[in-house]
C-alpha cells in the first residue's frame, strides 16, 4: 500500500486524469467507477530529489491522455528556453487538432500578402493607395527578420522573394540554411520548394492582434491631434 500526499489541487487533477480516477471529498470507500488504475507505481531519484512515478504502458489504449515531459539542462536559462519550446510545440499540436488548415511558412505567406496588397493599391485612386502600400510593406518584416537572423542579405532576399511571388510562386520563402551550411547549393537564400508550413489559425490571430494594435494607436493619435490647443491668458 502506498500513500501519496498531493498538496496541489492542480497536480491532483492531473493524477486523476492520468489514472482515470475521481477525486473524492467524502470519507468512505470508493466505488469501482471512481477508482483509477496504473500499470506501475514507483519512487525514483531524479536530480537528487525523490519522485513518485505513475506509469501507464498497457493502459494507454484504454483512455490515458496525460503524459509528463521531464526536462533537464545545465543552466536555468537553457531550461527556460526548453520549457518554452515544448510549450509552443504542445500548443501548436492542440491548434492543429482544432483546425488542420496550414499555410506556407518561412515568410512565404507574408510576402504573398504583401504582393497581392500592392496590386490592390495600384487599383485604388487617391491618397488611400499610400496607406495600402505602407501596410503591404510592413508585412515584409517577417521575411526580413528571418533573413537577417540567418546572416543573409535582407535586401537581396526580399527582392528575390518579391520577384518569385510576382511570377506566381506563392510558396517561395526564406532559406535560412542557404549558403551557410556548406552543403546547400542555394546561395540566394530563397526557398523555391517550400516544405515549411505554419498554422492558419495562428496566422489569423497574429494579423488580427497586429491590426487592432495599429488601429488603436491611430485612434489615440487622432484624439490627441483633435484636442484644441490651450494658449493665451484667457
Protein Blocks (a to p, Z undefined) as FASTA:
>chain_A
ZZdddfbfklmmmmmmmnopacdfbdcdddfklpccdfbdcdddeehiacdddddfklmm
nopabdcdddddfbfklmmmmmmmmmmmmmmmmmmmmpmcdcdeehlmmmmmmmmmmmmm
mmpgcjllmmmmmmmmmmmmmmmmmmmmnopafklmmmmmmmmmmnopakbccdfkgokl
opacblnopafbacbdcdfklmmmmmmmmmmmmmmmmmmmmmmmmpccdedjZZ
